[in-house]
C-alpha cells in the first residue's frame, strides 16, 4: 500500500463534582497545565506533533500526521496518556486527592448529544466529489460498524455504534446534528490543488487498539482503491442510512441486513468481504498482511457467532460483555449506564476497558514503550517532524498545520503545503 497521511481528532470529556459549584473546569485547567509543561511546543501544538485545544466544552487532541495505519494507533494512544497524566496532576494539585477527576474517551452523552471523534485522510483531489465517494466509500462506512463500533447506551438502547445511531443523512456538512455518512468539510491543511481532507465523522471513540488499526487499515486501503477507480463493481446500497439504523441496534449477526439496489438482501459481512477481496491485492508488508488476516478473522468470528473470540478485537461486543458482568450482582439501567461509561475511562486504575486488557481479554497491536515514545516525539516520515524542527530552530510567532510565521531577525512566513515533507532546508529555502 502507498503511504497516506491520516490522523484522528478526539474531544475528551472530563468530569469533577467541584467543576460547577467552584468554577472548576478541568478541560481548560488541563490545557493550562499542558502549556506550562515540557510537552508544549508552540501555540496549540505539542512536541509530538499533535494539536491540543479547547473545542465546544471539550479537551480535544488532533494527532500528528501519520502515514501508516498502525502508527495512528500509537499516536492516538499517546494522546490518551497525555490527558491521563494531566488528570492525575490536577487531582493531586487542586483537590489534594479528595475529589476524583474522571476523563472519558467516548463521543455521546446518554441523552444522545454527540461530540467529536473524527478521522482525517489526505485524498487525491482528482477523485470526483461527491459521486465517487458515495459510490465507493459509503458502502464501507455504513457497514464497517460491525467491527469498528464502540458500543454505548444511547436513549436507553445499547447500540453497536453511537455515531451511526445518530447519523441521519448520506451526506451533510454538519458535525453535531443532522450528520451524514459523508461530511462535506474540506479544509485540506495542505495544497488544496492536490489534496482533499476527507473528514470522517461517522466513527466512534475507540479504546481497543485492534479496532483502531482495522478502522484505519480498511478505510485507507479502500480510499487507495477508490483513487485508482478499482471499485466499479462495488455493491450498490439502496438505502444505507435506513439499513445502518437497523443494524446498529442488533447484536445478533443473523439479523443484520443490507438491501441492494437490485432488490437483493445481503449481510454487512458480505459487503465487507467484497472490500476484503479487493484489498488483498494491496497487502505487501508484514503489517498489511497481519491487518488483512485480522480483518478476515474478525468477519469469520462474527459470522460464525464466536462472540468471545470476536470480542477480543471488536469493542462494541467486549463492552457489552463488560456491562453484563457489572450487572451480575446488581441489575438495573443505572448500573448498566455506569458500567458503559466506566469502560471508556482513560485512567487505567478505573477503566473497565483497561481492567479487561490487563486480564488478557482484549488483543493489542502496539506496546507501552512505543506509546511512551510517541508522547514526546512526532512521526519521522511526515510534516509533523519538520514542524517540530522549525519550532526548535526559530522563534515562532504563529503556527498552524501548514504554515508558520517565524522570526530569525527577519519576520517571515514558511508554508508547509506538502504533508509528506520532511526536509527543513528545502522547504525553508523555497519559502524564503
N, C-alpha and C positions, 0 to 999 in steps of 0.2 A: 504494500500500500504506500502511496505517496504521503508525505508529511502534510498535515492540515492543522493550521493554527486554530485552537479551540480553548474553551475555558468555561467556568461556571460563575454564577452570582448567587449568593445566599443571604437573605435577610433573616438574621437570627433573632429570637425572642428572648429577652432577659426579664426576669421577674423577681421582685423582692417585696415583702409585705410593707416595708417602710417607704417604698418609692412614691406613694401618693401622699400620705399624711405629712411627710417631712421633706417633700420636694426632692426626693432621691430618685433620679433617673439613671439606672445602671447603664443604659445604652450610651448616653453622652459621657458619663463618667469613664466608661471603658475606653472610649475614643480619646479622652484627655490623657488617660494613663498611657495609652499606646503611643501617643505623640510625644510624650515625655521620656519614652523608653529608647533603648538602643536599637529597637526594631524600626523606628521611624526613619524614613529616607528623605522625603521632601513632599510638601503638600499633603495629599491624601494617600501617597504611596509608601509602602514599607520595603524593607531591604530584600525580601524575596520576590519582588516584582508585582505583588498584588496591590490592589487599591482597596482601602478600607474607609468607610464613610457612614454617615447617618442618612437614612432614607426612609421617609414616611414612618417615623417612630421606631425604626429598627437599626441594629448594628449590622451593616452589610459588608461582606467580603467578596470582591471580584478577583478571582485567581489570576495570577500571571499568565501570560500567553504560553501555552504548551503546544507541541506539535504531535505528541503521541498520546493515544487514548489511555495508556497506563500511567503516564505522568499526571494526567488530570486527577487521578485518584490520590496521588501523593500530595499535590499542592492543595487539593480541596481538603484533605485530612489535616494538612498543616494549618489551614485557616481555622479549623475546629480547635486545634491545640492552642493556638494563639489566644482565641477568645476564652478558652477554659483557664488559661494562665491568668488572664485579666480578671476573670470571675473570682478566682481564688485570692488574688491580690486585693480586690475590693472587699471581699468578706473579711480578710484579716485586718485591713487598714481602716475600714469605715464602719464595720459592725462588730469588731472585736470578737468575731466568731459567734456572736449571739443571735444573728439573723442570717438565714441562708439566702444566697443569691442563686437562682436557677437559670440555666441557659439551655434553650431548646433549639434543635435543628429540625423544624417542621415548617410547613407553609400553609396551614389552615388553622383557624380557631374553631371551637365546637359549633359556633353559630353559622359556619360556612364562609366567614371572611377569609380571603386568601391574600397571601403576600409572596414576595418573590423567591423563587428557586428556579433560576433560568440557566439555559445552556447557550453558548455562542459558538458559531462555526464560521470560519472565513471561507466563503464560497465564491467561485468564479462569477464575475459579472456577466459572462457570456450565457449563463443558463437563463432561459426565458422565465421571467417572474410575472404573475404567479403560476402560469399554466403548468410548467414542468414540475414545480414543487407540489401542486395539487395532485397531479397525475402520479408522480413517482414517490413522493415522500409522505403524503398524508396517509396512505395505507399502512405505512410503517409506524408513524407517530400515533395513530389511533389504535394499533394492536400491540405495540411493544409494552403496553401497561401490564400485560400478563406476567412479565418478569422484571420490569423497571418500576412498578408501582410500589409506593412506600407503605400503603395501607393506613387507614385512620378512621376514626369515628367522626362523621360529619352529619349534623342534623339528626342524630340518633341512629345513624346507619353505619355499619362497618363497610367500607368501600376499598377496593383494590388500590385506587389512585385518587387521592382527594382532588388533585388538579384536573384530572379527566372528568371527575364527577361534576366539577364546577365549570367545565368548558361548554359553551353553548353554540358556537358557530364554527364553520370550516376555516374562515379567515377573518381576522379582526385586528384593529390597531390598538385595542385596549389591553391593559395588563392586570387590572384589578377587578373588572366586572365585564360582562359580555365578551369574555375571552374566546379566542379561536384556536383551533389546532395549529394553524399557521398565524404568526404575528407579523404585521407589516412593518414594524420598526426597522429602519435601515440607517444606522449610524455606523459606518464601516470602521472607524478608528484606524483607517489605512487609506491607501489610494483608492478613492471611490470609482475611478475609471476601470480598475481591475477587479476589485473585490466588493462583495456584499457581506454584511454581517447577518447571518441567519440567527435570529433571536428566538429560541425555542422556549416557550413559557408553559407548555403542557406537561412538563416533567415535575417530579416530586423531589423534595429534600430527602436524600438517601443517607443512611448510616452504613449500610453494607458495602464493603469495598468491591465485591464481585458485581453487585448490581450497578454500581457506578461505572465500573470497567465495561460491562456489557452495554450500558446505555450509550457510552461514547464510541466503543468499537463498532457497534452495529450502525449507529447513526452516521458516523464519519465515513464508514465504508460505503453505505448506501448513497451518501452525497457524492462520493467519488464516482460511483456508477452512474448517478444522475448526470453529473458533469460530462460524462462520456456518452450520454444518451443510450445507455445499455439496458434500460428498463422499459423498453417499448411494449413488452408483453406483460407488464405488471397487472395484477388483478384489479379490476375497476370496481370500487365500492359504490353501492347505490346511495347509502346514507350513513357516512362514517360517524357523525355525531350521535345519531339515534342508536346505532349498534354499540358505540363506546359507552353510552349511558346504560344500556342493557348489561353489557359485560362487566362493567365496573362494580356492579352490585352483586355479582355472582362469584362465590368462591369455588363453585363446582365447575371444573373444565368441561364437563359433559353438557353444561347449559350455555356455554359460550357460543355465539353465532355471529356471522358476518354475511349480510346479503350482498351479492354482486349485482352489477347492472343487468346481467343476463337472466336474473331471477334465481340463480342457484344459491344455496346456502352452504357456507364453509365455516370452519373454526378460525379464530385469530391465530391459532397454532399453524394452520395451513398457510396463512399469509406470511407468517414469519419463516416458514420452511421455504417458501418461494425466494425470499431475500437471502436466506442461508445458502441456498444453492448458487445464487449469483455471486455472493461474497466469497465463496470457496475459490473462485478464480483469482482473487486478490491476495489471499493469505500467503505470505512468503517467509517471514522470520518467525522465530520461536514464540514471541509474544502473540503474533497474529494467529498462529496455528493453535496456541493454547486458548485464546479467546474464542476462536471459531468452534473448537471442541466443547468448550464450556457452554456456549450458546446452544449447540445441538443437544448436549446432555440435559440442560435445563428444560428445553422443549420436550424431550423424551420423558423426563420426570413428571412434568405437568400433565402430559397426555396420558401417561400410564398411572397417574394419581399416586406417585411415590412422594407423598407430601413431606415426610421427614427429610428425604434427600433434597427435594426442591427447596425446602425452607432454609437450607444452609446458604443458598445464594439468591433467594427471592424474598425480598424484605416484607412484602405485604403478608406473606404466609408465615414467616417467622414472628412477625409482630402479632398476628392472630393467635399463634401458639402461646406467646408471652402473655397476652391478655387473658386467655383461657386459664393458664396456670395461676395467674394472680387472682382469678375469681374462684378458685377451688375452695378456699377457706371462707370467703365472704363474697357472695354474688351480689350483683346489682349494677345498674348503669353507672353510678358514680365510681365504683371500684374499677369498672372496665375503662371508663374515660381516664381515670388517674393513671392506670397502667399503660394505656395507649400513649399518653403524653410522656410518662416517665421513660418509656422506651427511647424517646428522642432526646433525652438529656445528654449533653456532651460531657458532663462530668463523669469520669469513669467510675467513681465510687457510688454514684446514684443512678446511673443509666441502666435500664433493663437490657438494652442492646449490648452494652459493654460487659455486663454480667454474663450474658449468654455467649459473647465472644470469648471471655476468659474460660468458660466452661467447655469450650470447643464445639459449640453448637452451630457456629457460622464460619464459613471459609474466609480466608484472607488472600489478597493478591499482592500486598506490599508488606513492609515491616516497620517497626517503630523507629529504627535507625534512619531509614530513608525519609520518613516523615519528619523526624527531628532535624535532619539536614535541610529540608525544604522550608523550615520555619524561618531561616535566615538567608538562604541562598535562592536566587532565581534559576529557572531552567537555563541550560547552557546554549541552546540552539534557537533562541528567539530574541526578539527586540527587548524582552524583559532584561536580559543580560546587558544589552547595550545601554538601556535607560539607567541601569544601576551604575555602569561605568561613567556615564556622563554626570550623574549626581555625585559620584566620588571625585570627579575631576574638577567640576566647576561650581561656582555659586549659582544656585537655582532660584530664579525669580518667579517662574511659572512652570507647571508640569502637567501634562495630560498623557494619555496613551501614545499619541502620535506626534506630540510637539513639546518642546521645552524652550523656555527663554532663559539663557544663561548670561552670566556677567563675568568675563575674564579680563576686565579692564575696558572691554568694548561690549556693550549690551547687544546680544544677537539672538536670533531665533533659529532653532535647529528642528527641522521637520524629520519625522521618522515614519514615512509613508509605507515602508515595507515591514510587515510584522515578522518576517523571517530574517531580517537583517541582524547581523552580529558584529559587524566591523565598525569600530568607532571612527577610525581615521578617514575612511572613505566617505562615510555619511557626513562627518563634520566638515570635511573639505568641500563636499558638494553643497552643503548648507551655507558655508562661509562665503 
